[in-house]
């Protein structure tokens, strides 16, 4: 239990740190992306402003829109003659350098014909340039991203035509990938370091709890051992007295003493079992045995109890010759706990149904009883030690001390079985034990 508690403590810490790191990394990636986008945006504006300083005089003072239809051409990446390129204005554009590569294109808005291009030091081939220009024109937006060739673009209309500036995103994508890789490695390294730190700190923090818990376990084990000896003497002496010549009143007192002593012995046995299970002192010796026969034998001691309560017992659904690989002694104890539980809570004149099936390499054992149901709010807690859903029920009314289902849960886990419980007014209460380790 201490190990599970420590593991939960470490797991919660790791989850919290992971969430914090993820939020931090995502924030850093978004911030970096916005910085790169702003840098590209500024460079695109700078490139367009540089083009805007240029001035041209159209041939014969005729605007491009009045040219004859025969002059219309599809988008082409071929560079125009030097006579048609615009000349620099008196204002010289800035020579600011950046890590962002830019190329610009001036398009005739009427014919979509390239008037001029300036790739500067941008290493782009004619095919990619044509794709970038075509997709930028087709989108109709003033800015955006052309994912197919990994460029950003910005458009501005002027008397020269539509000016398109394109910024290469290769450096941005590479930088973001490298940053993500560095943060991933740093994050994993940080989590590993934090894991070992949490492991060390959890051991230090839980040391008082472990010592207290171990002391408690040792006390329960020692008390159980010490009480068993005088209890055995009481049982032996009471049994001898009951066989002697005693009055009816004396016999009634002796019967009460004997029954309470038996009940106390069962409680001590259960407490000792759980104390040993907490200390991992229980040796589980597994073997293949006839599960069907074990159930039939286990039912026999409870038939008289069911007969007194006028309860019908159905065992017709027990499949014969079902073999199970598990600890036979523990499985017998598990079956007895479920039968005892069903006998305690079945209503007078009710019914107890036992079934056993072997399908799909799984053995399913079920016990159902009519009568009072378990409240939904109590279902998650019924395997806790000393827990009782109905606080009015004590060992004097239904017997037991609330340890049986805790032992059942431990036995199921030791034998690779799963326990499920359903309870409602229509079907009663059903315990289902599913074994995944069938036979060897």
Secondary structure, DSSP 8 states (H G I E B T S, - for coil): -HHHHHHHHHHHHHHHHHHHHHHHHHHHHHHHHHHHHHHHHHHHHHHHHHHHT-B---GGG--GGGS-GGG------S---GGGS-B--SS-------SS-EEEEEE-TTT--EEEEE-TT----HHHHHHHHHHHHHH--SEEEETTTTEEEEEEEETTEEEEEEEE-HHHHHHHHHHHHHHHHHHHHHHHHHHHHHHHHHHHHTHHHHHHHHHHHHHHHHHHHHHHHHHHHHHHHHHHHHHS---HHHHHHHHHHHHHHHHHHHHHHHHHHHHHHHTT------EEEEHHHHHHHHHGGGHHHHHHTT-EEEEEEE-TT-EEEE-HHHHHHHHHHHHHHHHHHS-TT-EEEEEEEEETTEEEEEEEE-SS---HHHHTTTTSTT--SSTT--TTTT-S-S-HHHHHHHHHHHTTEEEEEEEETTTEEEEEEEES----
